[in-house]
Amino acid sequence: MTTAAPLINNTQFSVNVTTKSQEQSLYQSSGAIVAAIVVGVIIIFTVVLLILKTYNRRMRAKRELEPKPTKTAMPPASGQNSNSLSPHPTVTFIPADIHMHSR
């Protein structure tokens, strides 16, 4: 007695395997593209940071090496003794959100 082996549709099985491998490769390639973009952005930020650090260092050195301008003596105000120290006017700031209550 012989038994018949079930016939498997090989074409459908191979199409499913091919489709899954294509999907898998698409997922892998999209992950690789995202990773490449992230690495590119990190590299760009690093280059910009290094350029700004170098620029800041050069400008600071340039400012420190420049001769500082001498302060010119201001003439004393009329009617005041030049030896006495004049008090600086004080400015009182009251924020708008604080309301003074009238009694």
C-alpha positions in Angstrom: 0.0 0.0 0.0 1.4 3.3 -1.0 0.4 6.6 0.5 0.3 9.7 -1.6 2.4 12.5 -0.3 0.6 15.8 -0.1 1.6 18.1 -2.9 3.0 21.5 -1.7 2.7 24.5 -3.9 6.3 25.5 -4.2 5.7 28.7 -6.2 3.5 30.2 -3.4 6.0 29.2 -0.7 8.9 30.8 -2.6 7.0 34.0 -3.3 6.2 34.3 0.5 9.8 33.8 1.3 10.9 36.3 -1.3 8.4 38.9 0.0 9.4 38.5 3.6 13.1 38.8 2.7 12.3 41.9 0.7 10.3 43.4 3.6 13.1 42.5 6.0 15.7 44.1 3.7 13.5 47.2 3.4 13.2 47.5 7.2 17.0 47.0 7.6 17.8 49.5 4.9 15.4 52.1 6.4 17.0 51.6 9.8 20.4 52.1 8.2 19.2 55.3 6.6 17.9 56.7 9.9 21.1 55.8 11.6 23.1 57.4 8.8 21.1 60.6 9.1 21.5 60.7 12.9 25.3 60.2 12.6 25.4 62.9 9.9 23.5 65.4 12.2 25.9 64.6 15.1 28.9 65.2 12.8 27.5 68.5 11.6 26.8 69.7 15.2 30.3 68.7 16.2 31.9 70.6 13.4 29.8 73.7 14.1 30.7 73.5 17.8 34.4 73.3 17.0 34.2 76.2 14.6 32.4 78.3 17.2 34.9 77.4 19.9 37.8 78.3 17.7 36.2 81.6 16.7 35.5 82.4 20.4 39.1 81.6 21.4 40.5 83.9 18.6 38.1 86.8 19.4 39.0 86.5 23.1 42.7 86.6 22.4 42.2 89.5 20.0 40.3 91.5 22.7 42.9 90.7 25.4 45.8 91.8 23.1 44.2 95.0 22.0 45.3 98.1 23.9 42.6 99.3 26.2 41.3 102.9 25.6 42.2 105.3 28.4 39.3 106.8 30.2 38.9 110.5 29.8 38.4 112.5 32.9 34.9 113.9 33.1 34.7 117.6 34.1 32.9 118.1 37.4 29.4 119.2 37.3 28.8 123.0 37.7 28.1 124.1 41.3 29.5 121.1 43.0 32.8 120.7 44.8 35.1 118.3 42.9 36.4 116.7 46.1 32.9 115.6 47.4 31.4 112.4 46.2 28.0 112.9 44.6 25.5 110.2 45.5 24.2 108.2 42.6 20.4 108.6 42.1 18.4 105.5 43.0 15.7 104.1 40.7 12.8 102.3 42.3 11.2 99.7 40.0 7.7 98.5 40.8 6.5 95.6 38.7 3.1 96.1 37.0 1.6 93.0 38.5 2.0 94.4 42.1 -0.8 96.7 42.9 -0.6 99.3 45.7 -3.8 99.3 47.7 -5.1 102.8 48.6 -6.4 103.2 52.2 
